[in-house]
Amino acid sequence: MDGFEIDGEEYIAAIRAGAVDPHGSSADELQASLDAFDRELSARIAAMSDAELEAAASRGAPIPPLPREPLSAHAERLRADEAFVGRLRAIEAQSARVEGERRALLAAHMQRVLDMAGDAGPKVKELAMMAAVELGLTGGGMVQRMTEAWTIVTELPAAHEAASQGRITTSHLRVIEAETRALRLDAQVEPSERQRVVKQLVEVAESTSTSRLRSRAKRIVNDVLTEPLQVRHDAARERRRVELFDAGDGMADLVARVPALEGAAIFDRLTQAARSKPKDDPRTFDQFRTDAFQELLLAGVVPEDLHGTVHIKAHVAITIPATELLHDRDEQDPAFHELRSPAALDGKVLVDRDTARRIAGDTHTWERLFTDPVSGVAVTVDTYRSSAAQRRWLRARDGRCRGPGCDRAVLRADLDHTRDFAAGGRTSLSNLEHLCRSDHTLKHDTRWRVEQREGGVLRWTSPIGQVIVDEPPPVGPRFTDMPRSRPEPATREPRQSRRYQREALERRADEIARTLPASGRWGASVPVGVFPF
């Protein structure tokens, strides 16, 4: 390598062995760079005159560079962008390695003390205080750091290793630790199954953002826990409460722990109130929402200056797979458990079965949504595809913002043409996607580009060539093909097949309707359900 005083092959071998390049390059990238340098050096030598060759051989004169066109402003900007991203990646990798060494050190000495005879509590505190004095920390804080490190290293070794190697960030590691607590406390789950789940979460973390990892982790962990979501929700609901905390400067934080569905409905009603405020109202969005919250609680009615909040009904998007509405006796069938897919609020918060059934009974209008039996992705609704029907269909398909790594709720996102309408893009399901306001401006006001492929898959490309593939999240259970144990059924004419299918669906809809509770409880909030059928 030109200007390097170390052997390029040795340097690359060191990177493959685990060393970190200060510019963030991988071993493969360095090898490609070295190969390119060798090719360029050969071309430079071939372009030299006899006199230049003689001067280089006898006096060590420098090899002249090949003539090049000066970089354009655009190319120079890309070069600077790549250098920034590469250097930041290298710093993160170095930081991850140091953080991994710190965790391993804390965990090893925590274990050393735990292995001593007698009460380990005072010994841990004694050791922690010595380290705390050296670092200028509190003894309690150091005990907490040692405990957290020991927990991650001993209970989540795969996640600890991935974070130490820089394959996932420390933020991803914290999400995995938090979302697997219930799993690690479930004594009925085999240790091998716990480790399998952790490895699966690490694989997810390597290719997605922390917010999407958190949403995926809830479903992955829920599928393994031996205690049903309904039982866990019932126990958690008993701990609902309201607390008040002093925030200083004459302010306070009022915190309420409520069921997720009702909490989302409350927040949505306040949000709608803020969105309807007049343009000349000097209050910010958050200030208006807070004022509405105060007045609704203190007065019980909405004053004139809140502009009709009393007439607002909350809109809650909840996806309820048909398996959540089946009769309880269906649970006796072992195959039923393979089809279980809990209802979800905004595609992220899991909703217990009783709440899902109550919402189903209270909802006056249902849209039947058919899902692909293999991928679980929404396919169509049984309504005419007007613009309103398209919006409902796309909300079900996307479930969230489709920007790179974003997990904001679909109800807070804009419906955008993948290929701009002004540029000839059609207003069709294959050319529309939901983007939050931030990612909407990223698409239109920056050099990022996006294209939509079959099945609603988005392919984002950054200015420096990074590619992010975003797939629609499945909204229902997935099915796999099984070997046929019976002869193929007799073939029917297409018209006859459609008639049989329609009759079967109607029979199943009638069966489910008879199992739903009576309506009329929800009150002010009328959620609109999305019903995979």
C-alpha angles and dihedrals in degrees: 000000000000111000094006118127094197129072110268095216091050091049092051090048089054091052091050088051091058107277117136121236109228090227095050098248120149123229091257091050091049091049091051089049091050092049090049090050091051091051092048092047090053090050091049092051092047090053094053122106122235090257092052091049091051091049093049093047098045105031102021093245114178119264107249116240123245115263111263137183112247114260116263120234089255093052092045090052092051090049091053091046092052091047091051094049093045094049092047090050090052093050091049091050091050091047091049091052093050091046090049091051090049092051092047092049094049092045094047094053092041088056091046090058093043090055092057119101118260133023109347096197099080091040092054090048091048093052093042092052092054091054092043092055090051093050099036094246134127121265092236092051092052092049088053092050091049092048093049092048092048091049094052096044096046102035102029104034095152092053092045091052093047092050092046090053092049093245090123130020127248087251090058089049091054091052092051091048093050097043094048097051093098090047093052091048093051103098091191093065114090116240090237090055091050091052090048090055092048091051090049091051090049089054089051092046092054091064108030145050125269094252093053091044089056092053093046092045093057091059096040093051094042090057090059103041113104094212109077120242089244092060092046092048093050090053093046092048090060088063095059112135147148121237135185123212128187109242096182131242091066093302133116139193115233109200125187125189106206136153109291096241095053090043091054091048092051092049092046092052091052090047092053089050091054092048091056096054116122118261092242092056104112095208119105122239092261093044092052092047090050092049091051090051092052096047095047091053100039101039101025088221134070117252123225094259092064091066107229102325090147090069095052118107118201118245114214122185109211124168113210118186113215090243089070090061098049120115116274091244089066088071089072089071108089090213089061093070090059089058098047113121115165122230114259134210111223086345092287115066114066114229123210120245098247092053091048091052092046091052090047090054094046096047112098098196126041127188113208108226118194117210131202105261092219106039098024090226119141113262111175147332125231094243132092110274101246118150091271091051090050091053092051091047094048093047087056093046098046101036090183143017109306095212120122107294094341121142103179116142117270091235088065094051135089123237105239136187108241089210107036115257089226089057093054100275115153126233092239136127090254092056102043132082139160119255128175115235093262095052091040089061090042089060097044105032103039140052093262114116133199135191129187120227134188115308095024093289112157122209113200120193123194123215090258094050103265111151124210118185114201119193125193110259114246112255099196143028118300122235129204129205114259127199111269112250095183133052119274111274119250113275119250134198112265092247091051092047092052091051092051091048092049092050092048092051092049091050091050092048090053091050092051093045090057091056096051120101121247117278130237106078104096095077117180096012121068108183120203110228128212107212120197104208 
